[in-house]
Amino acid sequence: MATERVRPLRQRRSEDMGIRGIGDKAQKSHIRAIKYCAAFLA
């Protein structure tokens, strides 16, 4: 299984969301929503 490299911007976003008290499930939901939005706009 290949390990996925975490990019600096994604790492910073995760840290910022953690500082603000946003949980793991909410972070994953946010990432999914952004991914769907980007696919829609592409």
Secondary structure, 3 states (H helix, E strand, C coil): CCCCCCCHHHHHHHHHHHHCCCCHHHHHHHHHHHHHHHHHHC
